[in-house]
Amino acid sequence: MFTSVTTAISAAAMSAASRVPADTVVYGPWHGAFAPWFLLIPLFWILVIALFIFVARRTWRRNQHWAAGQGAEGVLRERYARGEVDETEFRQRLEVLRSGERRQK
């Protein structure tokens, strides 16, 4: 039974193939012309990866710039704003930080 089904399928395939024009079988659906459509999928993925790298580098640079600008005074200001440090302690620590900057220069 299996061989008769296989034989019937192969006969149907041969019959369908015989009805296809010869130039389509030889050259494919583009009839020998160059079709650049196959380049679109790799180009799409290259653009997606490039966009991902661009966004990641831009975000990293912004974070680096923000962290560099933060400094000790910025951290102290944040702690004062959150209420971790009272006003007198804030002013004392700020004075110490600023006097340390003068010594380093």
VMD Tcl script that draws the C-alpha trace (Angstrom):
set ca {
  {0.00 0.00 0.00}
  {2.84 2.36 0.88}
  {4.56 1.85 -2.46}
  {1.37 2.50 -4.40}
  {0.85 5.80 -2.54}
  {4.47 6.79 -3.15}
  {4.17 5.87 -6.80}
  {0.97 7.89 -7.15}
  {2.57 10.94 -5.50}
  {5.68 10.76 -7.67}
  {3.53 10.36 -10.81}
  {1.52 13.43 -9.80}
  {4.72 15.40 -9.18}
  {6.13 14.41 -12.55}
  {2.88 15.38 -14.23}
  {2.90 18.79 -12.52}
  {6.58 19.31 -13.38}
  {5.93 18.52 -17.02}
  {3.32 21.31 -17.19}
  {5.78 23.96 -15.87}
  {7.55 25.89 -18.63}
  {11.17 24.84 -19.11}
  {12.63 28.31 -18.57}
  {11.02 28.51 -15.12}
  {12.62 25.25 -14.10}
  {16.04 26.29 -15.40}
  {16.14 29.95 -14.30}
  {13.67 30.08 -11.42}
  {10.83 32.56 -11.06}
  {12.99 35.56 -12.06}
  {13.79 34.14 -15.50}
  {17.52 34.67 -15.15}
  {17.32 38.25 -13.88}
  {19.21 39.28 -10.76}
  {16.82 39.68 -7.83}
  {18.29 41.58 -4.89}
  {15.42 40.63 -2.58}
  {17.59 38.15 -0.71}
  {19.68 41.09 0.56}
  {16.77 42.65 2.44}
  {16.72 40.21 5.35}
  {20.44 40.52 6.22}
  {20.23 44.28 5.68}
  {17.28 44.45 8.07}
  {19.17 42.55 10.78}
  {22.29 44.63 10.28}
  {20.21 47.78 10.78}
  {18.53 46.35 13.89}
  {21.90 45.42 15.44}
  {23.40 48.81 14.53}
  {20.43 50.59 16.10}
  {20.78 48.50 19.26}
  {24.51 49.33 19.51}
  {23.83 53.03 18.90}
  {21.17 53.22 21.63}
  {23.27 51.21 24.09}
  {26.37 53.39 23.59}
  {24.35 56.59 23.84}
  {22.72 55.42 27.09}
  {26.08 54.34 28.51}
  {27.65 57.71 27.67}
  {24.79 59.60 29.33}
  {25.14 57.49 32.45}
  {28.90 58.06 32.51}
  {28.43 61.82 32.09}
  {25.79 61.89 34.83}
  {27.95 59.86 37.24}
  {30.99 62.04 36.56}
  {28.98 65.20 37.22}
  {27.48 63.75 40.35}
  {30.56 64.03 42.56}
  {30.70 64.14 46.34}
  {28.70 67.36 46.64}
  {25.90 65.90 44.52}
  {25.72 62.82 46.71}
  {25.65 65.02 49.81}
  {22.85 67.13 48.31}
  {20.84 64.01 47.58}
  {21.30 62.70 51.12}
  {20.20 66.09 52.50}
  {17.15 66.11 50.21}
  {16.17 62.61 51.37}
  {16.50 63.69 55.00}
  {19.40 61.40 55.85}
  {21.50 64.43 56.90}
  {20.27 67.49 58.80}
  {21.16 71.07 57.82}
  {24.06 71.57 60.23}
  {25.69 68.28 59.26}
  {25.12 69.10 55.57}
  {26.84 72.49 55.91}
  {29.74 71.00 57.87}
  {30.33 68.23 55.36}
  {29.94 70.64 52.45}
  {32.56 72.93 54.00}
  {34.93 69.98 54.46}
  {34.42 68.89 50.85}
  {35.04 72.37 49.48}
  {38.13 72.89 51.65}
  {39.47 69.54 50.40}
  {38.99 70.69 46.79}
  {41.07 73.80 47.47}
  {43.88 71.71 48.97}
  {43.97 69.38 45.99}
  {44.28 72.18 43.46}
}
mol new
graphics top color blue
foreach p $ca { graphics top sphere $p radius 0.5 }
foreach p [lrange $ca 0 end-1] q [lrange $ca 1 end] { graphics top cylinder $p $q radius 0.2 }
display resetview
